Amino acid sequence: MPFSARFGDHFYAREDGRAESAHVFIGHNGLPDRWAEGGDFTIAELGFGTGLNFLETWRQWIAARRPGVRLRFHSFEAFPMQAAEMRKAIGRWPDLLPLCDRLLAHWPTLSTAPTPWPLDEQTTLTIHVGDAPDRVTAWQGIADAWYFDGFAPARNPDMWSAEVMAAAFARTAPGGTFATYTAAGWVRRNLRKAGFIVEKHPGFAGKREMMAGYRPS
């Protein structure tokens, strides 16, 4: 079970991180139903961590995508894990390991210069290394969906700041969505202040609440 000593928090739910990813981020962003509509799609994520969210998204994208369309996945991560640690964490789900190995083949080229990695003919991943306020503000892309998955807000408040939420809102397509495992009141207020419509939903594995929402069209 991967644990960050820096932030004093686990990287994902101890019950089942993969199921959490499917419930919170993929499910509450309406994927893969939105992919069935066709067209290119951009996902942005706060906190790459072990890469689990990306790998599960990529797996489901491969199964659901239509010919000729592309998924562009952008993740913002201040402290990238070592490749061996990532592979060990993903080893709990053996069917994800082939995708993980394809990802880790690019890992030696990771740098502070965001570079799209072509992982297959319809999928690219770009990791933006650095503090979220700086990197999200500097990003020129537009997301159709956001995964807000930093460490717990009480342990990593900078990731959930009003500044970061405002920058994310500015880089969200009209009608674009977000999802997050947290329901912390001050994060909810920051999301609403930025302009998002925020809704509460039942959390994963008995957790009382999580949040999801959208940018008005």
N, C-alpha and C positions, 0 to 999 in steps of 0.2 A: 504494500500500500504506500504509494509515494507521498512524502510529507515534506513541506518546505520549512526548514529551520528558520529561514529568514523571516517568514510571515507567520510562523506558528500555526499552519493550517494544512489540511490535506488538499491534494490537487483535484479530487473529485469525491463523490459520495462513497462512503465505505460499503454501502449495500451493493451497489453496482454502478460504476461510473458510466458505463456504456448505456445502460437503460436510462440513467439520469440525462445523458446527452440527448437521447431520442425523445424523452418526455419534455424536457425544458426547451432545448434549442431548436431541434428539428421539428418537433410537434407543434410548439407554440409559435413558430414562424410559418406554419402552414406548408411545410415541405414534406414530401415531394409533390403534393397536389399542385403547387404553384409552378413547379417545373413542367408539369404536364401541359401547361398552357403554351409552352414553347418560348423561344427567345433566350438570349444570353442572360446570365444571372450573376450578381455579385454579392458575396457575403463578407462582412467584416466582423472581426472578433477581437475583444479585449482579453488578452491572456491566452497564449498558445499552450503553455504548460507541457503536458506529455504528448500533445498532438491528438488526443483521443477525439475531441469534437471534430477536428478536420477529417480524421480517418474514417469515422463513422458516417460523416456527411458525404465523403468521397465514395464510400461503399454504396450508400443509398443513391447517390447521383448516378453512378454507373448503372444501377439497376433500373432507374427511372428516366434517364435523359432521352431526349429525342435527337435524331441525327443532325449534325451540323451546328449545334448550339454549344456554348462554352460556359463553364463555371469558373469564375475568378474569385479566389478566396484570399482575403487579406487578414493577417493576424498581427496584433501589436503586442510585443513581448519585451520586457525590460531585461529579464534574466533567463536566457535560453538554457535549457537543460543540456547535459551531455548526451550524445547519441546512445551510448550504452545504457544510460539510465532510462531514456525514453523507450528503448526496445524492451527492457525488462518490465517496465510498467505496462506496455501494450501486450506483453506475452500472456496476460490473463485471458486474452481473446485471440486464440490462434488464427482464426480466419482473417484477422486484421494484419497479421504479421507480414504477408506478402506486400500489402500496400505500405506498411510501415517501412519495409526495406527499400522500396522504391523512393519513398520520401527521404530516408536517411542517406541514400546515395548522393543526395545534393547537400547534405548537412556540412561537409567540410568547406563549402563555398559560402556559408552564412557569414554576413558582415553587416555593418551599419548602413550599407548602401542597399536599399530595398531592390531586390532583383526577382522578377517572376521566374519561378521554376516550372517548366512544362512537365507535368507528371503523367499525362497521357494526351491524346490528340484533342481532348475536350476539357481539360482541367489544368489550371495553373494555380500555384500557391506562391504568395509573396509574404515574407515575414519582415515586419518593420521593427528593428531592434532599437530599443530606447524607451525613455519614459513616455507614458501614454499622452500626457498633455502636449508634449512637443510633437510626437509622431502623428497623432490623429490630426492635429492642427495643420501639419505640413502635408498630409495626404491630399491629393487632388481628385481622388475617386469619389464615386457615389454608390452607396450600398443599397441593395434591395432588402437586405435583412442583416440585423446585428445580433451577435452573440455577446452579451455582457457577462463575462465569466472570469473576472479577476478574483483574487482571494477575498475572503470575507471582508465586507466594507469596514468593519471595526478594526481589522488588522492591516488593511491596505487602502486607506481613505482616498489617497490621491487618484486611484484608478476610477473612483466613483464621484469625483468632484463635479461641481456645477460647470466648471470649465470644460471638462472632458465630455459631459453629457451635451453641452451646447455645441461643441465641435462635432460630436457624432450626429446630432440632429441636422446640422448644416450639411452633412455629408450623407444624408439619407434621401432616397428618392421619394417624391410625393406618394403616399400610400405604402411606403416601405415600413417594415416591421422591426421589432426588437423582442428579445426574450431574455430573462435572467432568473436564476434560481433564488435570488434574494427578494425579500419584501420589506427591507429596512425603510423606515419612514423617511429619513433624510435623503435616501437615494430616490425614493418615489417623488419627493418634492423637487429634487434636482432635475429629474426626468420631465416632470410637468412644467417646471420653469423654462426648460429648454424648448418646450413646444409639443412634446409627445403626448398623445392620449394614452393613459396608463390604466391597465386593468389588472385585478388580482385574480389568481387561479389557484387551485389546489397544488401544493408542491409535490415533490417526488418522495416516494417511500415514507409516506406518513407525515412529511413536513407540511405544516398547516397552509402556508401560502408561498407563492412565487409571483412574479410580475411579467406581463407581456403587454405589448401595445403597438402603436403605429404613428407615423407622421401623417397628419391630415392632408388630403389631396388638394 
